Amino acid sequence: MTSKRYLSFGLLALTIATVVGCGPKAETSRVQAVIEEAQTLDRNELYAKAIAELNGKEMNAVGNSSRGATAQEYFLQFLKGRTFNTVTSAYEDDAELRAEFPEYKADLNAKINWTQPKNNQIFAQIANDIRSANPTLSMTLIQDGSQIQSKMLDTGNLLNYIPKEWAGNAETNGHPFALQSLNKVFMYNNLDDSKVFTNMWHFVREGEKPMFMGPESEPVGKNALLMMTREDYSNVIKEAYDALTAPEKARIDAVVAVTAGEALDLGLTHANAKYALAWIKLWIQQYTKMTDDGPTMTELVKNTAVGTSGLLVYSKLRSVAETELSSKKNVEVAAYNDGYKGVGGFMYKHYLQVLKSSPLPWTSVAFIHYMTTTMKGFSPWGKDIGGYSSDPTVTPDHSKDGVGNGTIAAPEFSALNDRGYTWWAANEAGKGRLVIEDPVYTSSVSYTVGDWISLI
């Protein structure tokens, strides 16, 4: 009887081990192994593996940007050896492409379903899919560094892949791997010549009501406020304070007297944290809540919006239609003013990640490779100002987008002349000095400074 009991226990243990081996951990190991091999492969080797895996199947992806739907169409056509002809407005066989990528498959039978979640439900959608018995999602394009770190990276739900041919900076854009960086910048209506914004504190001076999407409704905006409390950005805010006049400082000093104690309560020990908290407090108390950056820009460019201001996506300026009532000429980018002091806005990122339970990992990494190392792959995002590929070699130059010839047909719109990622990201006087999202830092203060912001 004893031997039979031991045998039964042994079989039970073997069964449990087998089940566990086929569970989430095994899936993670399978996908991780693909990623590790993929990072050693050249472009053509990688795409060939994707074709072999994807043919006859569908891959499901979820992303915060609807432009992924365009990118996936370009990618599938590329795998077939075809490119889009702008003259004929159709995809056509591309002899040059096929010569460079002889592994193409003209009769590839495949589909990528790209969906965009609503109301920031992407984290729940990914977590639920991973926990399901039959996961369907393979990869994601995702934003909000704070939640990505705490809910996706720390848990191991998302896995990082960096393409071999990627020419970006791994320290700033590699962990988690970024598709692009996007700007939200301080802008203002310039029709009141007596009212200038040459200092970030001018946006919170008495009477100002800058337009902004609420930090509770748009997490990347709240992340920007959290980042301002990091020592390097707090120092920039203090530097801008030092450039103010004595009357301007007097109002701020009363707030700083309160935030000095609050900084210590929040565990912010660096000397200038109180100035960052003071700016944040004034901003939260004064901003005008907007539902989206589109309506914000529509309002800002109006002839009747004299003296108004906002913090919004830079690229929205490009879509403004010129009318008798509105014009791109009515808007200035604050950081472009000579002598501007302080941060010029903030920069957040779209990250590309592979789900640990990805059914099609080779296709996932190949698609990520295509979007981040080729001009065509990044083009759905690269067509706009204010968006920069993590690979500088595939970022289009928009420095002369606003250059015309001065005529009615081609007027000058200087605010459209994008100074580029390097200028915006540099923390140097005379540069954009954007507050750049750091997932690790934002997640570390989300339950302290984040709660403090929510209670203002």
C-alpha positions in Angstrom: 0.0 0.0 0.0 2.8 2.3 0.9 4.5 1.9 -2.5 1.2 2.5 -4.3 0.7 5.7 -2.3 4.1 7.0 -3.1 3.5 6.1 -6.7 0.2 8.0 -6.7 1.9 11.1 -5.1 4.6 10.9 -7.7 2.2 10.8 -10.6 0.3 13.7 -9.0 3.4 15.7 -8.7 4.4 14.9 -12.3 0.9 16.0 -13.5 1.1 19.3 -11.6 4.6 19.9 -13.0 3.3 19.3 -16.5 0.4 21.6 -16.1 2.6 24.3 -14.6 5.1 23.8 -17.4 2.4 24.5 -20.0 1.1 27.6 -18.1 1.9 31.3 -18.2 5.6 30.8 -17.2 6.2 28.4 -20.1 4.5 30.8 -22.5 6.7 33.6 -21.2 9.8 31.5 -21.7 8.6 30.7 -25.3 8.0 34.3 -26.2 11.2 35.5 -24.4 13.2 33.0 -26.3 11.9 34.3 -29.6 12.7 37.9 -28.6 16.2 37.0 -27.6 16.9 35.2 -30.9 15.2 37.9 -32.9 17.5 40.5 -31.4 20.4 38.7 -33.1 18.8 38.4 -36.5 19.2 40.6 -39.6 16.2 42.2 -41.1 15.5 39.7 -43.8 16.0 36.7 -41.5 13.5 38.2 -39.1 10.9 39.0 -41.7 11.2 35.5 -43.2 10.3 34.0 -39.9 7.3 36.3 -39.6 6.0 35.2 -43.0 6.4 31.5 -42.0 4.5 32.1 -38.8 1.8 34.5 -40.0 0.8 32.9 -43.4 -2.8 31.7 -43.1 -3.3 33.4 -39.8 -4.5 36.7 -38.2 -2.5 38.6 -35.6 -4.3 40.8 -33.1 -2.7 44.0 -31.7 -4.0 46.8 -29.5 -2.7 50.3 -29.5 -3.2 53.9 -28.2 -2.7 55.3 -31.7 -5.1 54.6 -34.6 -2.3 55.1 -37.0 -1.1 51.5 -36.3 -3.9 50.4 -38.7 -2.1 52.2 -41.5 1.3 50.9 -40.5 0.1 47.3 -40.4 -1.2 47.6 -44.0 2.2 48.9 -45.1 3.9 46.0 -43.3 1.8 43.3 -44.9 2.3 44.7 -48.3 6.0 44.9 -47.7 6.1 41.2 -46.8 4.4 40.6 -50.2 7.1 42.7 -52.0 4.7 45.5 -52.7 4.7 49.3 -52.0 2.1 52.0 -52.3 2.3 54.1 -55.5 1.1 57.6 -54.8 0.5 58.3 -58.5 -1.9 55.3 -59.0 -3.1 55.3 -55.4 -2.6 51.5 -55.3 -0.1 48.9 -54.0 2.1 47.6 -56.8 4.9 45.0 -57.1 8.2 46.7 -56.2 11.2 45.2 -58.0 13.8 47.1 -55.9 12.2 45.9 -52.7 12.0 42.3 -53.9 15.7 42.4 -54.8 16.5 43.6 -51.3 14.2 41.2 -49.7 14.1 38.0 -51.8 12.2 36.1 -49.0 9.0 38.1 -49.8 5.9 36.0 -50.3 3.6 37.5 -53.0 0.7 35.3 -52.2 0.9 35.9 -48.4 -2.5 35.2 -46.9 -2.5 37.1 -43.6 -4.2 39.8 -41.6 -3.4 42.1 -38.7 -6.3 43.3 -36.6 -5.4 46.6 -35.0 -7.8 48.0 -32.4 -7.7 51.1 -30.3 -9.1 50.9 -26.8 -11.4 53.5 -25.3 -11.2 55.3 -21.9 -7.7 54.1 -21.0 -8.9 50.4 -20.8 -5.8 49.1 -22.5 -4.2 47.9 -19.3 -7.2 45.9 -18.2 -7.7 44.5 -21.8 -4.1 43.2 -21.9 -4.2 41.8 -18.4 -7.4 40.0 -19.1 -6.2 38.5 -22.3 -3.0 37.2 -20.7 -5.0 35.5 -18.0 -7.4 33.9 -20.5 -7.2 30.3 -21.4 -6.7 31.2 -25.1 -4.8 34.5 -25.4 -5.4 36.4 -28.7 -3.4 39.6 -28.4 0.2 39.5 -29.6 1.6 43.0 -29.2 0.7 46.5 -28.2 1.5 50.1 -28.7 0.9 51.7 -25.3 1.3 54.9 -23.4 1.4 56.2 -19.8 4.8 55.3 -18.4 3.6 55.2 -14.8 1.0 52.5 -15.3 3.2 50.6 -17.8 5.9 50.3 -15.2 3.7 49.3 -12.3 1.1 47.1 -14.1 2.9 45.7 -17.1 6.7 45.7 -16.6 7.0 45.0 -12.9 4.5 42.1 -13.4 6.2 40.8 -16.5 3.1 41.0 -18.6 4.9 42.9 -21.3 8.3 41.9 -22.8 10.9 44.2 -24.4 12.3 43.8 -27.8 15.0 46.0 -29.4 15.7 45.5 -33.1 19.3 44.7 -34.2 19.3 47.4 -36.8 17.7 50.1 -34.6 20.0 53.2 -34.4 18.4 54.8 -31.4 19.7 55.5 -27.8 18.9 52.5 -25.6 19.4 54.5 -22.4 16.6 57.0 -23.3 14.3 54.9 -25.5 15.2 51.3 -25.0 13.6 50.3 -21.7 10.7 50.1 -22.4 11.3 50.3 -26.1 9.7 53.4 -27.6 8.2 53.9 -31.0 8.2 57.7 -30.7 8.3 60.7 -28.5 5.5 63.3 -28.7 5.4 66.9 -27.6 2.8 68.8 -25.6 4.0 72.4 -25.6 3.0 75.7 -24.1 1.3 77.9 -26.8 -0.6 81.2 -26.7 -2.7 83.5 -28.8 -0.4 86.4 -29.9 -3.0 89.0 -30.8 -2.5 90.9 -27.6 0.9 92.6 -28.2 1.1 93.7 -24.6 0.8 90.1 -23.2 3.8 87.9 -23.6 4.7 84.5 -22.2 8.5 84.3 -21.9 8.6 82.3 -18.6 6.7 79.1 -17.6 5.5 81.0 -14.5 3.6 83.4 -16.8 1.1 80.6 -17.5 0.1 80.6 -13.8 0.2 84.3 -13.1 -2.9 85.9 -11.6 -5.8 85.8 -14.0 -4.4 83.2 -16.4 -6.7 80.3 -17.3 -4.5 78.1 -19.6 -6.4 75.3 -21.5 -5.4 71.8 -20.6 -6.8 68.3 -20.5 -7.3 67.4 -16.9 -4.6 65.3 -15.3 -7.2 62.8 -14.0 -8.6 62.3 -17.5 -5.3 62.1 -19.4 -2.6 60.1 -17.5 0.4 61.4 -19.5 -0.5 64.9 -18.4 -0.5 63.9 -14.8 2.8 62.1 -15.4 4.3 65.4 -16.6 3.3 67.0 -13.4 4.9 64.2 -11.4 8.1 64.5 -13.4 8.4 68.2 -12.5 9.1 67.1 -8.9 12.3 65.2 -10.0 15.3 67.2 -8.9 16.6 68.1 -12.4 13.3 69.6 -13.5 12.6 71.2 -10.2 15.9 73.0 -10.7 14.7 74.3 -14.1 11.5 75.6 -12.5 13.5 77.4 -9.8 15.7 78.9 -12.4 12.6 80.3 -14.2 11.4 81.7 -10.8 14.7 83.5 -10.3 14.2 85.3 -13.6 10.9 86.9 -12.5 10.4 90.4 -11.2 10.0 91.1 -7.4 6.2 91.7 -7.7 5.8 88.4 -9.7 7.7 86.5 -7.0 5.7 87.9 -4.1 2.5 86.0 -5.1 4.5 82.8 -5.7 6.4 83.1 -2.4 3.1 82.8 -0.5 2.5 79.5 -2.1 6.1 78.3 -1.7 5.8 78.9 2.0 3.1 76.2 2.1 4.6 73.8 -0.4 7.9 73.8 1.5 6.3 71.7 4.2 4.3 69.6 1.8 7.5 68.7 -0.1 9.0 67.2 3.0 5.7 65.3 3.8 5.9 63.8 0.3 9.4 62.7 0.7 10.9 65.2 -1.7 14.1 66.3 0.0 15.8 68.3 -2.7 15.9 72.1 -2.2 13.8 73.2 -5.1 11.0 70.6 -4.8 8.9 73.3 -3.2 9.0 75.5 -6.3 7.9 72.6 -8.5 5.0 71.9 -6.1 4.1 75.6 -6.1 3.9 75.8 -9.9 1.8 72.6 -10.0 -0.6 73.9 -7.3 -1.1 77.1 -9.2 -1.6 75.3 -12.5 -4.2 72.9 -11.1 -6.1 75.8 -9.4 -6.1 77.9 -12.6 -6.3 75.7 -15.7 -9.4 75.5 -17.9 -10.3 71.8 -18.4 -10.7 70.7 -22.0 -12.0 67.5 -23.3 -9.3 67.1 -26.0 -6.4 68.9 -27.6 -8.3 69.3 -30.9 -10.9 71.6 -29.4 -8.2 73.4 -27.5 -6.3 74.3 -30.7 -9.6 75.2 -32.4 -10.2 77.7 -29.7 -6.6 79.0 -29.4 -6.3 80.1 -33.1 -9.4 82.2 -33.1 -9.2 85.9 -33.7 -11.4 86.3 -30.6 -9.1 84.2 -28.3 -6.9 87.2 -27.6 -4.4 86.5 -24.8 -5.4 82.9 -24.1 -3.0 80.1 -23.7 -2.7 76.3 -23.4 -0.6 73.2 -23.0 -1.4 70.9 -25.8 -0.1 68.5 -28.5 2.2 70.5 -30.9 1.0 68.6 -34.0 -2.6 69.9 -33.6 -1.4 73.2 -35.0 -0.7 71.7 -38.4 -4.4 70.7 -39.0 -5.7 74.3 -38.5 -7.6 75.5 -41.5 -7.1 79.1 -42.5 -10.3 81.2 -42.4 -11.3 84.8 -41.7 -12.0 83.8 -38.1 -8.9 81.6 -37.4 -5.3 81.3 -38.4 -2.1 79.4 -37.5 -0.5 82.9 -37.4 -2.4 83.7 -34.3 -0.4 81.2 -32.2 3.1 81.3 -30.8 5.1 78.4 -29.3 6.3 79.9 -26.0 9.7 78.1 -26.0 10.6 79.5 -29.4 10.6 83.0 -27.9 14.1 84.4 -27.3 15.0 84.3 -23.7 12.2 81.9 -22.7 12.8 80.6 -19.1 11.7 77.2 -17.7 10.3 74.0 -19.3 8.6 74.4 -22.7 6.1 71.6 -22.1 6.4 67.9 -21.8 7.3 64.8 -23.8 5.5 61.5 -23.5 6.1 58.3 -25.5 4.4 55.5 -27.3 6.0 52.2 -26.3 6.0 49.0 -28.4 5.8 45.8 -26.4 5.2 42.1 -26.9 2.7 40.3 -24.6 4.2 37.5 -22.7 1.5 35.2 -24.0 1.8 36.4 -27.6 0.4 33.7 -30.0 2.5 35.1 -32.8 5.8 36.4 -31.3 7.8 36.4 -34.6 5.3 38.5 -36.3 5.1 40.8 -33.3 8.8 41.6 -33.3 9.0 41.9 -37.1 6.2 44.4 -37.1 8.0 46.4 -34.3 11.2 46.2 -36.3 9.4 47.6 -39.4 7.8 50.5 -37.6 11.0 51.6 -35.8 13.7 51.0 -38.4 12.1 52.0 -41.7 10.9 55.4 -43.0 7.8 53.8 -44.4 7.0 51.9 -41.2 7.2 55.1 -39.2 5.6 57.3 -41.8 2.0 57.2 -40.3 3.4 59.0 -37.3 6.3 60.8 -38.9 4.1 63.0 -41.2 3.5 65.4 -38.3 5.5 68.0 -36.4 6.0 67.2 -32.7 6.5 63.4 -33.2 9.9 61.9 -33.3 11.0 58.3 -34.0 13.1 56.6 -31.4 15.5 55.9 -34.4 16.8 59.3 -35.5 17.6 57.9 -39.0 13.9 57.5 -39.8 12.6 60.8 -38.4 11.6 63.2 -41.1 12.8 66.8 -41.0 10.0 69.3 -40.3 12.2 72.3 -39.6 10.8 74.1 -42.7 7.1 73.0 -42.6 6.0 76.6 -42.0 8.2 78.2 -44.7 6.2 79.7 -47.5 6.8 82.5 -50.0 4.8 85.2 -48.2 1.9 85.0 -50.6 -1.7 84.2 -49.9 -1.2 80.8 -51.5 1.9 80.0 -49.5 2.0 82.2 -46.3 4.6 81.9 -43.6 3.7 80.0 -40.4 6.8 80.2 -38.3 5.3 78.2 -35.4 5.2 75.1 -37.8 9.0 75.1 -38.1 9.7 72.2 -35.7 13.1 72.4 -34.1 13.3 68.7 -33.7 13.8 66.1 -31.0 17.3 67.0 -30.0 16.4 70.7 -29.4 13.2 69.9 -27.5 14.7 67.2 -25.3 17.8 69.1 -24.4 17.8 70.4 -20.8 19.8 73.5 -21.6 19.1 77.2 -21.5 17.8 78.3 -24.9 16.5 74.9 -25.8 13.0 73.3 -25.4 13.7 71.7 -22.0 10.7 69.4 -22.2 9.8 67.4 -19.1 10.4 63.9 -20.4 8.4 61.0 -19.0 10.4 58.4 -17.0 8.3 55.3 -16.2 10.4 54.4 -13.1 10.2 57.8 -11.5 6.5 58.5 -12.2 5.5 55.1 -10.8 7.6 55.7 -7.7 5.8 58.9 -6.8 2.3 58.1 -8.2 0.9 57.2 -4.7 2.4 60.2 -2.9 2.7 63.2 -5.2 0.0 61.8 -7.4 -2.5 61.7 -4.6 -1.4 65.2 -3.5 -2.2 66.5 -7.0 -5.6 64.8 -7.0 -6.5 66.5 -3.7 -5.7 70.1 -4.9 
